Amino acid sequence: MLAYEAGYRVRPIDRVTLSLASFYNDYSDLRSLDAISPTSFVIGNGFKGQTWGFELSGTYQITDWWRLRGGYTYLNKILWSHKATVSPSVREGNDPENQVLLQSIMNLPAHFQLDSSAATLIH
């Protein structure tokens, strides 16, 4: 994989952080099922692919021990085979194009932390 990423983070006020990041990934030799006969397959590396997208996130420090974090991610993915024997699989294309995340993070005594997350996937 060859990966590129660029981003920007700003802290407009003391308790708020906002981030925007973009990415592009170029994959070769991804896992595939290669047909060796009409009823037999072996695991191979017959896929190539590209992904690109961006992530927008923000953090709000409610108190010194509690912060909330939210974000949105967009992912565009293209996969193709570079071998004639590769059988396409649903699993390779099963990533959500849009995802929203909400997270609560609490610092507890004795170096413990309580995290709670909720995510929704939009295909």
N, C-alpha and C positions, 0 to 999 in steps of 0.2 A: 504494500500500500504506500502510496505517496500522498501526503496530506498537506493542505494549506489552510491556514486560519488567520483571520484578522479580526480585531475587535476594539471596542472603545468602552471605557468605564468612567462614570462621572459620579461625584458625590455632591448633589446640589445643596443639601443641608446636612447637618451633622449626623442625623440618624437614618438617612436614605442613601442607598447606592443603586444606580441604574447601569445596566450593561447591554451592549449589542455586540454580537459576534457573528461572523459569517465563516463558512467553511466550504472546501471542495476536496474530495477524496477520489483518487484514481486507484482501482483495485485490479490485480491480476492474479490468476491461479486460485480463484475462490472454489470452495467445496462444491462438488457436483456428483450426480449419479450417472456413471457412464455405462451404457448398455454393451454387454459382451455377447448377448444373444437375446432373442425376444422375451425371455423370461428371467434373465440373469443380469444383475447390475453390480458394479463395484464403485466404491467411493473414489472419486478422482478430483482433479483441480481444473475443470473445464470451463469455468465461468470467468468473465471479466465484468467490471462494473464501474460506475461513477455515481457519486452522491454529491449533492450540494444543498445548501440551505442556510438558515440563520436562526439565532436564538436571541430573544429579548427577555431580560429578567430584571427583577428588582428585589431589594431587601429593605425591610423597615425594622429598625432596632426599637422595639416597644419599650423595653427596660434594659438594664445592664445584663440581665440574665435571660431575656426572651426576645427572639426575633422571628419575623415572618418573611417568607420568601415566596415569590411567584414568578412564573415564566411561561413563555410560549416558544415552541420550536416548530419550524417548517423544514421538512426533509423531502427532497426530490431524489428518486433513485432509479437508475437505469442499469439493468443487467442483461448480458448476452453471452451466448456460448461461443467458444472458438474451436470446438470440436464437433464433428458431425454425430458422434455417439452420445452426446450429452442429453439427458432427459430433463426437461424443465420441471421444477418442483415448486409447489405453492409456498413453501417455507422461505425461499429466497426473496419473495416479494411481499412478505408479511409485516413490514414495518409501517407504522402509521405516518401519513403525510403531515398531519397536524397533531400536536400534543400540547396540553395545558397542564401545568403543575402548580400546586399550592403546598407549602410546607411550613410547619411550626417547629421551632428548635428552642428548647429550654435547657439552660445550664443548671444542673442540680448540684447539691452538695457532694463532697467526696469525689470530685472529678467525673461524675456521671452526667449523662445527657439524655433527654427525652425528645425524640423526633417523631413527628406525625406528618404523613404525606398523603395527598390525594391527587390523582392524575386522571385526566380524561383523554382518550384517544379518538381522533376524528379522522375517519378514512375518507 
